[in-house]
């Protein structure tokens, strides 16, 4: 169901090594088979999201933790 993310480089699709996801919802790209409810977080999203292996720092808006919070909110239906 998942496929590699690709970017266009002068008309040629180059694979980045990341899983193709919707960066806002952390789900498989819209239009893929069974994308509803399938989330990717962390290392598989590297290059779509950056610094997925860094440790969070206290009192800073950490993107890895924010991503986990977004996924959790979607699973439990606390966001649209």
Number of C-alpha atoms within 10 A of each C-alpha: 8 16 14 15 18 16 12 9 8 7 7 9 11 13 14 15 15 17 23 24 26 14 15 9 14 23 21 23 18 12 8 14 10 11 15 12 11 14 17 20 19 17 15 16 22 16 15 19 18 13 14 20 10 11 10 13 8 7 6 7 10 15 15 18 15 11 20 16 12 15 22 14 13 16 13 8 9 9 10 5
